[in-house]
Amino acid sequence: GKDIYLSQSKIDDYMKCPFKYFSSYVMNIDKNEKAEINQLVVGNFIHSVLENVFKASISEGVSG
């Protein structure tokens, strides 16, 4: 198996909040990382919404 390297501070972090430990040390998520929404993300979101609306209207027999 894999070797696990733990320090006392990592063990303390895990005991305080397992999710924080997982997100910090396993997923390497930086708490200071800034979330940004760009044009590509907005475009993909709008496309997905419209696609689902059209699929639902077709399956329910709604005509435009």
Residue pairs with C-beta under 8 A, 6 or more apart in sequence:
10 21
10 25
13 20
13 21
13 24
13 25
14 21
23 29
24 31
57 64
